[in-house]
Amino acid sequence: MMKKISLQWRLTIIISVLIAAICVLLNVLLYNTGIFYIDSLGNSVLSQNQDPGQGQDTNSDQEDSTLYIEFSQEDWRAFAERFSIQVDDSKKDYSIYSWILTVLITLAGGGITYLVSGYALRPLRKFSDQAAQIQAENLTDCRLDEEGVPEFRRLGESFNRMLDNLSESFSALREFNGSAAHEFRTPLAIMQAQIELYEQEEHENVDQETAEMIAMMKEQTSRLSHLVKSLLDMSELQTIPRTDPVELQSLIEEVLADLSSLAEKNGVQLIQKKRDDLIYTGSDILLYRMLFNLTENAIRYNHPGGCVTLSAEENADHNIRITVADTGQGIPKEAQERIFQPFYRVDKSRSRAFGGVGLGLALVQKIAELHGGAIRIAESSEMGSTFEICLPEKEL
């Protein structure tokens, strides 16, 4: 149960329990002490009962400073009975008020603890907010203040060192991917050229077994070339400027026009829901690639006679919302969280048949994040899937 409660509420509950325990202990001690003295006072009064006429003489009255009040026997019995009742009522009232005061002090202490702990944990909340905004592209922009609260200073220093190490690792990884892709591209291009040249020159003298082997080699080298191109694209994303004024409706039209032949081949209808003209500041090349990849996937994994619908609009938060909806087979729930991971395929056999390498959606997510946005699967079922891209509004 406590694992699901925030640290602020944990501190509030623990300190409130301690305050309540201390108040109960003090209440018990004060109650017993108060009752003792009330009983002592009652016994002292009631022990002064004397018969009328048996009081002290005049001389002793003058010498003794104690005040005596004489009652008749009947008046004394009535007074003693009322006084005993009053003492009992006072004891009950004292008990009730003391417990009410205990509860009020506990509640007040809990409220003060909640407010004070919230203020004390403010640096931790700031740390949590900064950690939530960390991405591979902005590691150095999320450094913690090392001159803050002493208790968090060491944590900030360790966290910043971790960010520096991660930034260096990501940079080295990007450089390796780019270098490896460049090194692969040349020999693959030579292999493809030699295979095509051999096929052209020897196509009449090639037997069926050799022709099948050549076809297989062409397919595999083509896949490798596509993979190398995708790796190069991903390694060079950050070097592309994102300051172009992009007309989103025109960009969608361009994407649909370029994919119209593929859609016609697969028997899929392309639909654009036109809204108001929207101009977004970003990379025209990257945004085109993002929409192209999403739309191409929606066409390839659709049913004959199905449709793909694209729309772009400004939502209530003044952000840009782009949706790509299809009428395909849907995405299994267990695969929806992993579908944007590099090289992950929902249906490996179909992906290979289409020539995919598993980097298309990873590239889409990367482009959205580079523009400060995000992509998610809004809905997916046997009736189709809807991808939603949210991009923060930028002023030109």
Backbone torsions as a table, in degrees:
resi	resn	phi	psi	omega
1	MET	NA	-46.8	-177.9
2	MET	-66.1	-24.8	-179.2
3	LYS	-65.2	-24.4	-177.4
4	LYS	-92.0	-1.7	-177.3
5	ILE	-99.3	141.9	-179.9
6	SER	-66.6	160.4	-178.9
7	LEU	-62.2	-36.5	179.5
8	GLN	-62.6	-43.2	179.1
9	TRP	-71.6	-32.0	176.2
10	ARG	-62.6	-46.9	178.1
11	LEU	-61.4	-41.4	-180.0
12	THR	-62.3	-45.6	-178.7
13	ILE	-65.3	-45.5	-177.7
14	ILE	-63.2	-47.3	-178.6
15	ILE	-68.4	-36.3	176.8
16	SER	-62.2	-40.3	177.6
17	VAL	-63.8	-41.9	178.0
18	LEU	-64.1	-43.1	177.9
19	ILE	-61.7	-43.5	179.6
20	ALA	-61.9	-41.8	180.0
21	ALA	-64.5	-42.9	178.8
22	ILE	-64.6	-42.8	179.3
23	CYS	-63.2	-41.0	178.9
24	VAL	-63.8	-43.1	178.9
25	LEU	-62.5	-47.3	177.8
26	LEU	-63.6	-37.6	-179.8
27	ASN	-63.0	-43.5	179.3
28	VAL	-63.0	-44.4	179.9
29	LEU	-64.6	-47.1	179.7
30	LEU	-66.1	-36.0	179.6
31	TYR	-64.4	-48.7	179.4
32	ASN	-61.4	-39.9	178.2
33	THR	-65.1	-45.9	179.9
34	GLY	-62.9	-42.8	179.6
35	ILE	-63.9	-37.4	178.8
36	PHE	-60.2	-45.9	-177.8
37	TYR	-73.8	-33.4	175.8
38	ILE	-63.7	-44.8	178.0
39	ASP	-64.1	-38.2	179.0
40	SER	-63.1	-42.7	177.9
41	LEU	-63.2	-43.8	179.3
42	GLY	-63.1	-44.7	179.7
43	ASN	-64.5	-35.7	179.5
44	SER	-64.9	-40.6	179.6
45	VAL	-70.4	-46.0	-175.9
46	LEU	-70.0	-24.3	-179.7
47	SER	-74.8	-8.5	-179.3
48	GLN	-85.6	10.4	-177.9
49	ASN	-65.8	122.3	177.3
50	GLN	-137.7	152.4	177.1
51	ASP	-70.3	149.0	178.4
52	PRO	-59.1	142.6	178.9
53	GLY	86.4	-8.0	-179.6
54	GLN	-100.8	15.5	179.5
55	GLY	-69.9	179.9	-179.1
56	GLN	-73.5	154.2	178.2
57	ASP	-74.7	175.2	-172.4
58	THR	-65.5	-42.9	-177.4
59	ASN	-64.2	-44.3	179.6
60	SER	-65.8	-32.1	177.3
61	ASP	-62.8	-38.2	-178.8
62	GLN	-71.7	-31.4	-177.7
63	GLU	-82.8	-28.7	-177.2
64	ASP	-92.1	133.0	-179.1
65	SER	-85.7	-6.6	-179.1
66	THR	-71.6	137.6	-179.4
67	LEU	-89.9	127.4	178.5
68	TYR	-119.2	136.5	175.7
69	ILE	-118.4	125.9	-176.3
70	GLU	-94.6	132.2	175.0
71	PHE	-121.7	156.3	168.2
72	SER	-75.1	163.8	-175.9
73	GLN	-60.0	-40.7	-179.2
74	GLU	-68.4	-43.1	179.1
75	ASP	-64.2	-37.1	-179.4
76	TRP	-65.3	-40.9	179.6
77	ARG	-63.2	-40.8	178.5
78	ALA	-65.7	-42.6	179.2
79	PHE	-63.5	-45.0	-178.6
80	ALA	-62.0	-38.4	-179.7
81	GLU	-67.1	-43.8	179.0
82	ARG	-67.5	-38.2	-179.4
83	PHE	-66.1	-39.2	178.2
84	SER	-63.5	-41.9	178.2
85	ILE	-62.9	-43.2	-180.0
86	GLN	-62.4	-39.4	177.9
87	VAL	-63.3	-44.4	178.9
88	ASP	-62.8	-42.1	178.8
89	ASP	-63.9	-39.4	179.0
90	SER	-64.0	-39.5	178.0
91	LYS	-63.9	-41.1	178.3
92	LYS	-65.4	-45.6	179.3
93	ASP	-61.1	-41.6	179.0
94	TYR	-61.2	-41.3	179.7
95	SER	-65.6	-45.5	-178.4
96	ILE	-63.7	-48.1	-177.2
97	TYR	-64.8	-36.8	179.9
98	SER	-66.3	-39.0	178.5
99	TRP	-71.6	-37.1	175.5
100	ILE	-62.2	-42.4	178.6
101	LEU	-64.0	-36.4	177.1
102	THR	-61.7	-46.1	179.5
103	VAL	-63.2	-44.3	-179.0
104	LEU	-63.8	-41.9	179.1
105	ILE	-64.5	-39.5	179.0
106	THR	-63.8	-45.5	179.5
107	LEU	-64.9	-42.7	179.1
108	ALA	-64.5	-41.2	178.2
109	GLY	-63.8	-39.9	177.5
110	GLY	-64.4	-42.4	178.8
111	GLY	-64.1	-44.3	178.0
112	ILE	-63.3	-40.8	178.7
113	THR	-61.5	-40.7	-179.9
114	TYR	-62.8	-44.2	-179.1
115	LEU	-68.3	-44.1	-178.3
116	VAL	-67.1	-42.8	179.9
117	SER	-66.0	-35.5	176.7
118	GLY	-62.1	-41.7	177.7
119	TYR	-66.9	-41.1	-179.0
120	ALA	-67.0	-30.9	-177.4
121	LEU	-91.1	6.0	-179.5
122	ARG	-58.0	-42.9	176.5
123	PRO	-60.3	-33.5	178.2
124	LEU	-68.9	-36.9	176.5
125	ARG	-65.1	-40.9	178.3
126	LYS	-62.0	-41.9	177.3
127	PHE	-61.1	-43.0	-179.9
128	SER	-63.9	-42.1	179.1
129	ASP	-63.7	-40.8	178.9
130	GLN	-66.8	-40.3	179.3
131	ALA	-63.6	-35.2	-179.4
132	ALA	-69.1	-22.0	-177.9
133	GLN	-93.7	1.3	-175.6
134	ILE	-72.9	131.4	172.2
135	GLN	-135.4	168.8	-177.7
136	ALA	-62.9	-24.2	-175.6
137	GLU	-87.4	-17.5	-173.7
138	ASN	-126.4	32.8	-177.3
139	LEU	-59.3	-43.9	-176.8
140	THR	-74.1	-12.8	179.8
141	ASP	-89.3	-3.9	-175.7
142	CYS	-112.6	28.5	-179.4
143	ARG	-70.9	144.3	178.6
144	LEU	-84.9	154.2	176.1
145	ASP	-73.0	119.4	-178.1
146	GLU	-88.7	3.3	179.4
147	GLU	-111.2	18.8	-176.4
148	GLY	-85.2	-142.3	-178.4
149	VAL	-60.7	133.2	-176.9
150	PRO	-54.5	-38.0	-178.2
151	GLU	-64.7	-26.3	-178.4
152	PHE	-101.5	-2.0	-176.4
153	ARG	-64.5	-46.0	-179.8
154	ARG	-66.0	-38.8	176.6
155	LEU	-62.2	-42.0	178.8
156	GLY	-62.8	-42.4	178.9
157	GLU	-63.1	-43.6	179.2
158	SER	-65.5	-40.8	-179.6
159	PHE	-64.3	-42.3	-179.9
160	ASN	-66.4	-38.3	176.1
161	ARG	-63.6	-38.7	177.4
162	MET	-62.8	-42.3	178.9
163	LEU	-63.3	-40.8	178.4
164	ASP	-62.3	-43.2	179.3
165	ASN	-65.4	-41.1	178.1
166	LEU	-64.7	-41.7	179.8
167	SER	-61.4	-43.3	177.8
168	GLU	-64.0	-38.9	179.7
169	SER	-66.2	-43.6	179.4
170	PHE	-64.9	-39.4	178.8
171	SER	-63.8	-43.1	178.3
172	ALA	-64.0	-37.9	179.6
173	LEU	-66.7	-41.7	178.2
174	ARG	-64.4	-41.8	178.2
175	GLU	-63.2	-39.7	178.6
176	PHE	-64.9	-44.7	180.0
177	ASN	-60.5	-44.4	179.9
178	GLY	-64.8	-44.5	-179.5
179	SER	-65.1	-44.5	-179.9
180	ALA	-62.9	-42.4	-179.8
181	ALA	-63.2	-41.8	178.0
182	HIS	-62.4	-41.3	-179.6
183	GLU	-66.6	-34.8	179.8
184	PHE	-74.5	-31.3	-170.9
185	ARG	-62.3	-43.2	-176.9
186	THR	-65.0	-53.2	179.8
187	PRO	-62.9	-33.1	178.0
188	LEU	-66.2	-41.1	178.8
189	ALA	-63.2	-39.4	178.2
190	ILE	-65.0	-43.7	180.0
191	MET	-61.5	-45.2	179.3
192	GLN	-62.0	-43.1	-179.5
193	ALA	-63.7	-42.0	-179.9
194	GLN	-66.7	-39.7	179.3
195	ILE	-64.2	-45.6	179.6
196	GLU	-64.2	-39.3	179.1
197	LEU	-65.5	-42.7	179.0
198	TYR	-64.0	-40.6	-179.2
199	GLU	-64.4	-38.3	-179.9
200	GLN	-69.9	-40.7	-175.3
201	GLU	-79.4	-33.5	-173.4
202	GLU	-113.0	18.6	-174.2
203	HIS	-64.3	-26.9	-179.0
204	GLU	-82.2	-24.2	-176.4
205	ASN	-101.6	5.3	-176.4
206	VAL	-90.2	130.0	177.1
207	ASP	-81.0	174.9	-174.2
208	GLN	-63.5	-41.2	-178.7
209	GLU	-64.2	-42.3	178.5
210	THR	-68.0	-37.7	178.6
211	ALA	-62.6	-40.1	178.2
212	GLU	-65.8	-38.0	179.1
213	MET	-66.5	-40.6	178.4
214	ILE	-64.4	-41.7	178.6
215	ALA	-61.9	-40.8	178.5
216	MET	-64.4	-42.0	179.7
217	MET	-65.2	-39.5	177.9
218	LYS	-62.9	-42.4	-179.8
219	GLU	-63.9	-44.7	-177.2
220	GLN	-70.3	-40.8	177.5
221	THR	-66.8	-32.3	176.3
222	SER	-65.9	-42.4	177.9
223	ARG	-62.9	-43.7	179.2
224	LEU	-64.2	-38.4	178.1
225	SER	-64.3	-40.9	178.5
226	HIS	-65.2	-39.7	178.1
227	LEU	-63.4	-46.1	179.7
228	VAL	-61.5	-40.8	178.9
229	LYS	-63.1	-42.0	178.8
230	SER	-64.7	-41.0	178.1
231	LEU	-63.4	-40.7	177.5
232	LEU	-63.5	-42.6	179.0
233	ASP	-60.0	-44.6	-177.5
234	MET	-68.1	-34.9	-179.1
235	SER	-75.8	-21.3	-176.3
236	GLU	-106.2	7.9	-176.8
237	LEU	-60.0	-43.1	-174.5
238	GLN	-69.5	-18.6	-179.1
239	THR	-82.6	-9.5	-178.2
240	ILE	-85.8	125.3	179.8
241	PRO	-65.7	148.0	-177.9
242	ARG	-123.6	57.8	-177.0
243	THR	-126.5	16.4	-178.5
244	ASP	-82.8	138.3	170.0
245	PRO	-77.5	109.8	-172.7
246	VAL	-106.3	123.8	173.3
247	GLU	-84.4	107.0	-170.7
248	LEU	-65.8	-39.0	-179.4
249	GLN	-64.9	-40.5	177.6
250	SER	-67.7	-36.1	178.6
251	LEU	-64.9	-40.9	178.0
252	ILE	-64.1	-42.2	177.9
253	GLU	-59.8	-41.0	179.9
254	GLU	-64.6	-43.4	179.0
255	VAL	-62.0	-45.9	-179.3
256	LEU	-65.1	-36.3	179.0
257	ALA	-66.6	-40.8	-179.1
258	ASP	-69.7	-25.5	-178.5
259	LEU	-102.7	7.5	-177.0
260	SER	-63.9	-38.3	-179.4
261	SER	-66.2	-40.5	177.1
262	LEU	-65.3	-39.1	178.7
263	ALA	-65.6	-41.3	178.8
264	GLU	-64.7	-39.9	178.9
265	LYS	-62.3	-36.7	-178.2
266	ASN	-93.1	2.0	179.1
267	GLY	68.6	36.8	-177.4
268	VAL	-114.9	136.1	179.3
269	GLN	-92.4	135.3	178.8
270	LEU	-102.8	130.3	-176.5
271	ILE	-128.9	135.0	174.1
272	GLN	-116.8	121.3	175.2
273	LYS	-89.6	103.8	-175.8
274	LYS	-80.7	130.9	174.6
275	ARG	-114.4	-158.9	175.5
276	ASP	-65.9	152.7	178.0
277	ASP	-63.4	130.3	-179.0
278	LEU	-122.2	131.8	176.2
279	ILE	-115.5	123.9	-176.5
280	TYR	-122.0	138.7	179.4
281	THR	-88.5	114.2	-178.6
282	GLY	-172.4	-158.7	178.1
283	SER	-96.8	118.5	179.7
284	ASP	-61.8	-39.7	-178.5
285	ILE	-65.9	-46.1	-176.6
286	LEU	-70.5	-40.8	179.6
287	LEU	-65.1	-37.9	176.0
288	TYR	-61.7	-46.7	-179.4
289	ARG	-61.9	-38.3	179.4
290	MET	-62.7	-50.2	-179.6
291	LEU	-69.2	-35.4	179.6
292	PHE	-62.3	-48.3	-178.9
293	ASN	-61.2	-45.6	-179.5
294	LEU	-63.0	-44.8	-178.3
295	THR	-68.5	-40.0	178.5
296	GLU	-61.1	-43.8	176.5
297	ASN	-61.4	-42.2	-178.7
298	ALA	-63.1	-33.4	178.3
299	ILE	-74.4	-47.5	-174.7
300	ARG	-65.3	-35.6	-177.0
301	TYR	-100.6	25.1	179.3
302	ASN	-100.2	173.2	176.3
303	HIS	-95.9	148.9	172.7
304	PRO	-57.7	132.3	-176.5
305	GLY	89.4	-1.5	178.9
306	GLY	-82.9	-171.5	-178.8
307	CYS	-146.2	158.5	175.3
308	VAL	-126.8	127.8	-175.0
309	THR	-119.1	128.4	177.4
310	LEU	-116.4	141.8	177.0
311	SER	-150.4	153.4	176.5
312	ALA	-139.6	132.7	-178.4
313	GLU	-153.0	165.7	176.2
314	GLU	-99.5	126.0	-176.8
315	ASN	-88.4	-174.2	-175.4
316	ALA	-65.6	-24.3	179.8
317	ASP	-88.9	9.8	179.8
318	HIS	64.2	27.5	172.2
319	ASN	-102.7	160.1	179.6
320	ILE	-89.6	129.5	179.7
321	ARG	-118.6	117.1	179.1
322	ILE	-114.5	130.5	179.6
323	THR	-122.9	141.9	174.0
324	VAL	-126.1	109.3	-176.2
325	ALA	-113.7	139.3	178.2
326	ASP	-129.6	171.8	178.2
327	THR	-114.7	35.2	-176.3
328	GLY	-81.8	-154.5	-171.9
329	GLN	-85.1	-7.0	-179.9
330	GLY	83.5	169.8	-178.3
331	ILE	-118.8	126.5	179.2
332	PRO	-56.0	146.4	-176.5
333	LYS	-60.0	-38.7	-177.4
334	GLU	-70.0	-16.7	-178.9
335	ALA	-97.7	-10.0	-173.5
336	GLN	-67.1	-30.8	179.9
337	GLU	-81.7	-16.0	-175.9
338	ARG	-108.4	-4.7	-170.7
339	ILE	-67.0	-21.7	179.8
340	PHE	-91.8	2.4	177.7
341	GLN	-76.7	143.1	179.1
342	PRO	-59.5	137.4	175.7
343	PHE	69.1	8.3	177.2
344	TYR	-86.8	133.8	178.1
345	ARG	-128.3	136.0	176.3
346	VAL	-71.3	-49.2	179.5
347	ASP	-121.0	96.6	-174.1
348	LYS	-62.2	-36.4	-177.2
349	SER	-67.3	-43.1	179.9
350	ARG	-70.1	-36.3	179.5
351	SER	-63.1	-42.9	178.3
352	ARG	-66.0	-38.1	178.9
353	ALA	-62.7	-32.7	179.9
354	PHE	-87.9	-3.1	179.4
355	GLY	82.3	15.3	-179.3
356	GLY	-77.9	154.7	179.6
357	VAL	-117.3	1.1	176.4
358	GLY	84.9	19.1	179.8
359	LEU	-114.6	-3.5	-175.6
360	GLY	-60.9	-53.0	-178.3
361	LEU	-73.2	-31.2	175.5
362	ALA	-62.5	-39.0	177.6
363	LEU	-67.5	-38.3	177.8
364	VAL	-61.0	-47.7	179.7
365	GLN	-62.3	-40.6	-180.0
366	LYS	-62.2	-42.3	-179.8
367	ILE	-66.0	-41.6	178.2
368	ALA	-61.8	-42.7	-179.4
369	GLU	-68.0	-35.6	177.5
370	LEU	-63.1	-27.3	177.1
371	HIS	-92.2	11.0	179.3
372	GLY	78.5	12.0	-177.6
373	GLY	-109.8	-162.1	-178.6
374	ALA	-154.5	159.1	176.8
375	ILE	-127.2	144.1	178.4
376	ARG	-148.2	164.0	173.9
377	ILE	-90.6	106.6	-177.0
378	ALA	-67.4	-40.7	176.7
379	GLU	-160.8	153.1	179.2
380	SER	-157.0	131.4	179.5
381	SER	-155.0	-172.2	177.5
382	GLU	-66.5	-14.5	179.2
383	MET	-87.5	-8.2	179.4
384	GLY	136.1	-178.0	-177.7
385	SER	-130.7	152.4	177.0
386	THR	-129.7	118.4	175.5
387	PHE	-96.6	136.1	-178.8
388	GLU	-123.2	126.2	177.3
389	ILE	-110.2	128.8	177.4
390	CYS	-115.3	120.0	-179.4
391	LEU	-117.6	130.8	179.3
392	PRO	-66.9	142.0	-179.3
393	GLU	-67.4	139.0	178.9
394	LYS	-127.2	138.0	178.3
395	GLU	-83.5	139.2	177.5
396	LEU	-76.9	NA	NA
